[in-house]
Amino acid sequence: MSGLDWTWLWVPLTLIAGAAQVLRNGLQSNLTAKIGTLGATQVRFIYGLPFAVLFLIAALLIERTELPQITRNALGWSLLGAVCQIGGTALMLMVMGQRAFGVAYAYIKTEPVIVALLGVMLLGDHLPLLAWLAVVLVTTGVVIASVKPGEFGQLLGESRMILSGVAAGGLFGLSAIAFRGATGDLAQGDFVIRSLTVLVIAMSMQCLLLGLWLALRDREAFTGSLREWRGSLGAGFTGAVSSAFWFAAFALTAAANVRTLGLIELPMVALFSGRLTGKSVARHELLGLGIVMGGVALLLAAHAA
């Protein structure tokens, strides 16, 4: 597999990752009412890890290769990514609990800009000018689609919420950079083996860290996630699939490209939910969708050049 040209493969990988993430979010939301937010969050890791291990074993058997040698740097990057992802989730839930969903989401989805900046500083992932413009354009489109016209004043209303939301986006961005750094530090195996190896390492760390936290601080949520194992398996599976495709995409291109393209999920979900509920799509959502699509086209053009 390593001898083939995978130039454009990150595009369908990212789109599949985003679709699986939407499914996972829907399944997790059904669990929140039963076992709480932290319990539902833990499901992503504790029930996703066995599937991630199976994916890695299957890839090793199909390719008839061995597990790559785990370097100290890869472990360090994986730990950083695991901790940042948990921290970003905690801040995201706090912001969403205190502000309207659209306003909270707009704060958090400053992530692609942060990812692009961190990618340059930490990994040397320099983007062409068109790609930078695409990052800004897609982020702007998501903000417009997420926030009702009358709520834009709230974006600058409270410094604490701004800092918390941007910090959540920053932590998610840093986790993406860290996971890309971890896959790059594994010298053996193609991108599939390396990305799945990092996925298993990161999810193992997250299970341990979050499991210990809940066992010590919120045992009801911890036991609840174990009690609701039947409903949690689907969320764990779709979460593992989503993460596997995200990680594979990170191994092929700059994390900023992946996270920018991944934002196409928000306006598409708005359109899809509108079809299901029979509600018309608001003008600001249509405008945001148009801007996002223009940004995505610009991103792909920059990648082609």
C-alpha positions in Angstrom: 0.0 0.0 0.0 2.8 2.4 0.7 3.9 2.6 -2.9 0.5 4.0 -4.1 -0.4 7.6 -4.6 -2.8 8.7 -1.8 -2.8 12.4 -2.7 -6.6 12.8 -2.6 -7.5 10.0 -0.3 -7.7 12.3 2.7 -10.9 13.9 1.2 -13.2 10.9 1.2 -11.6 9.8 4.5 -12.5 13.1 6.1 -16.1 13.0 4.7 -16.6 9.5 6.1 -15.2 10.5 9.4 -17.6 13.4 9.6 -20.6 11.3 8.7 -19.7 8.7 11.3 -19.2 11.5 13.9 -22.8 12.7 13.2 -24.1 9.2 13.9 -22.0 8.9 17.0 -23.3 12.3 18.4 -26.9 11.2 17.8 -26.4 7.9 19.6 -24.5 9.6 22.5 -27.3 12.2 22.9 -29.8 9.4 23.5 -27.6 8.2 26.4 -27.1 11.6 28.0 -30.6 11.6 29.6 -29.9 8.2 31.1 -26.4 8.4 32.4 -25.5 12.1 32.3 -23.1 14.0 30.1 -19.8 12.6 31.5 -21.1 9.1 31.4 -22.2 9.5 27.8 -18.8 11.0 27.0 -17.0 8.0 28.5 -18.9 5.7 26.2 -17.0 7.1 23.2 -13.8 5.7 24.7 -14.6 2.7 26.8 -16.8 1.1 24.1 -14.8 2.4 21.2 -11.5 1.0 22.3 -12.4 -2.7 21.6 -13.5 -1.9 18.1 -10.3 0.2 17.6 -8.2 -2.8 18.7 -10.1 -5.1 16.3 -9.5 -2.6 13.4 -5.8 -2.6 14.1 -5.6 -6.4 14.4 -7.5 -6.8 11.1 -5.2 -4.3 9.3 -2.1 -6.2 10.6 -3.4 -9.5 9.4 -4.5 -8.2 6.0 -1.2 -6.5 5.3 0.8 -9.3 7.0 2.9 -6.9 8.9 4.0 -6.3 12.5 3.0 -3.6 14.9 5.3 -0.6 14.5 7.8 0.2 17.1 6.3 2.7 19.6 8.6 5.6 20.1 8.8 7.9 23.1 7.8 10.9 21.0 4.7 9.0 19.6 3.6 8.2 23.2 4.1 11.9 24.2 2.1 13.2 21.2 -0.6 10.6 21.9 -0.9 11.6 25.6 -1.0 15.3 24.7 -3.8 14.6 22.1 -5.7 12.4 24.6 -5.7 14.9 27.4 -6.5 17.9 25.1 -9.5 16.0 23.6 -10.9 15.3 27.0 -10.3 18.9 28.2 -11.8 20.3 25.0 -14.9 18.2 25.5 -15.3 19.3 29.1 -15.0 23.0 28.1 -17.4 22.5 25.2 -20.0 21.0 27.4 -19.7 23.9 29.9 -20.1 26.5 27.2 -23.1 24.7 25.6 -24.7 24.4 29.0 -24.6 28.1 29.5 -25.2 29.5 26.0 -27.4 28.9 23.0 -26.1 26.0 20.9 -25.4 28.1 17.9 -23.4 30.7 19.8 -21.4 28.1 21.7 -20.7 26.2 18.5 -19.4 29.4 16.8 -16.9 29.9 19.6 -15.7 26.3 19.4 -15.5 26.1 15.7 -12.7 28.6 15.5 -10.7 25.4 15.6 -9.5 25.3 12.0 -7.8 28.6 12.3 -6.1 27.5 15.5 -5.1 24.2 13.9 -3.6 25.9 11.0 -1.5 28.2 13.2 -0.4 25.4 15.5 0.4 23.2 12.6 2.9 25.7 11.3 4.4 26.3 14.8 4.6 22.7 16.0 4.9 20.5 12.9 6.0 22.9 10.1 2.7 22.2 8.1 2.9 25.3 6.0 -0.3 26.0 3.9 -0.5 27.9 0.6 -2.3 31.2 0.6 -5.4 29.7 -1.0 -5.7 27.1 1.8 -5.4 29.9 4.4 -8.2 31.8 2.7 -10.3 28.6 2.6 -9.8 28.0 6.4 -11.0 31.5 7.1 -13.9 31.3 4.6 -15.2 27.9 5.9 -14.9 29.1 9.5 -16.9 32.2 8.7 -19.6 30.2 7.0 -20.0 27.9 10.0 -20.3 30.9 12.3 -23.0 32.4 10.0 -24.9 29.1 9.8 -24.7 28.5 13.5 -25.7 31.9 14.9 -29.1 33.5 14.3 -28.8 37.1 13.2 -30.2 38.4 16.5 -27.6 36.4 18.5 -24.4 37.9 17.0 -24.2 40.4 19.7 -23.8 37.5 22.2 -20.6 36.4 20.5 -18.8 39.4 22.0 -21.0 39.7 25.1 -19.0 37.9 27.7 -15.2 37.5 27.9 -15.5 34.3 30.0 -17.6 32.5 27.5 -15.4 33.7 24.6 -12.2 32.5 26.3 -13.8 29.2 27.3 -15.2 28.5 23.8 -12.0 29.5 22.0 -10.0 27.5 24.5 -12.2 24.4 23.7 -11.5 24.9 20.0 -7.9 25.4 20.8 -7.7 22.1 22.7 -9.5 20.2 20.0 -7.1 21.8 17.5 -4.1 20.9 19.6 -5.3 17.3 19.9 -5.6 17.1 16.1 -2.0 18.4 15.7 -0.8 16.0 18.4 -2.4 12.9 16.8 -0.9 13.9 13.4 2.5 14.3 15.2 2.1 10.9 16.7 1.4 9.1 13.4 4.4 10.9 11.9 6.7 9.7 14.6 6.1 6.1 13.9 8.7 5.1 11.3 7.2 1.7 10.4 4.0 0.8 8.5 1.8 2.6 6.1 -0.6 5.3 7.0 -3.3 2.8 7.9 -1.2 0.9 10.4 0.3 4.0 11.9 -3.0 5.8 12.3 -4.7 2.8 13.9 -1.8 2.2 16.2 -2.0 5.8 17.5 -5.8 5.5 17.8 -5.5 2.4 20.1 -2.8 4.1 22.2 -4.8 7.4 22.5 -8.1 5.7 23.3 -6.4 3.4 25.9 -5.0 6.6 27.6 -8.4 8.2 27.5 -10.2 5.2 28.9 -7.7 5.1 31.8 -7.8 8.9 32.5 -11.5 9.5 32.2 -12.4 6.1 33.8 -10.3 7.0 36.9 -11.7 10.5 37.1 -15.3 9.2 37.0 -14.6 6.3 39.4 -13.2 8.8 42.0 -15.5 11.8 41.3 -18.7 10.6 39.7 -19.3 6.9 40.3 -22.9 7.1 39.3 -21.9 8.2 35.8 -19.2 5.5 35.7 -21.5 2.7 36.7 -24.2 4.1 34.5 -22.0 3.8 31.4 -21.4 0.2 32.2 -25.1 -0.5 33.0 -26.2 0.9 29.6 -23.8 -1.3 27.6 -26.4 -2.4 25.0 -27.2 1.2 23.9 -23.6 2.2 24.2 -22.2 -0.4 21.7 -23.5 1.6 18.7 -22.0 4.8 20.0 -18.7 3.1 20.6 -18.6 1.5 17.2 -19.4 4.7 15.3 -17.0 6.6 17.5 -14.2 4.2 16.7 -15.0 4.3 13.0 -15.0 8.1 13.0 -11.7 8.4 14.9 -10.1 5.8 12.7 -10.9 7.8 9.5 -9.9 11.1 11.2 -6.6 9.7 12.2 -6.0 8.2 8.7 -6.7 11.6 7.2 -4.3 13.3 9.6 -1.6 10.9 8.5 -2.0 12.0 4.8 -2.3 15.8 5.0 -2.0 18.8 7.3 -4.5 18.7 10.1 -5.8 22.1 9.1 -7.0 20.7 5.8 -8.8 17.8 7.5 -10.5 19.9 10.2 -11.5 22.6 7.6 -13.1 20.1 5.3 -14.7 18.4 8.3 -16.7 21.5 9.1 -19.0 20.7 6.1 -20.9 18.5 8.4 -22.7 21.3 10.3 -24.6 23.0 7.5 -25.3 19.6 5.9 -26.8 18.4 9.2 -28.9 21.5 9.3 -30.3 20.7 5.8 -30.8 17.1 6.6 -32.6 17.7 9.9 -34.8 20.3 8.2 -35.9 17.6 5.7 -36.7 15.2 8.5 -38.6 17.6 10.7 -40.3 19.5 7.8 -39.0 22.8 9.0 -37.6 25.2 6.4 -33.9 26.0 6.5 -33.3 29.6 7.7 -31.7 32.1 5.4 -28.6 32.4 7.5 -28.2 28.6 7.4 -28.4 28.7 3.6 -26.0 31.6 3.4 -23.5 29.8 5.7 -23.8 26.6 3.7 -23.0 28.5 0.5 -19.9 30.1 2.1 -18.8 26.8 3.5 -19.1 25.1 0.1 -17.2 28.0 -1.5 -14.4 27.6 1.1 -14.3 23.8 0.6 -14.0 24.3 -3.2 -11.1 26.8 -2.5 -9.4 24.3 -0.2 -9.6 21.5 -2.8 -8.3 23.9 -5.5 -5.4 24.9 -3.2 -4.6 21.2 -2.6 -4.7 20.5 -6.4 -2.3 23.3 -7.1 
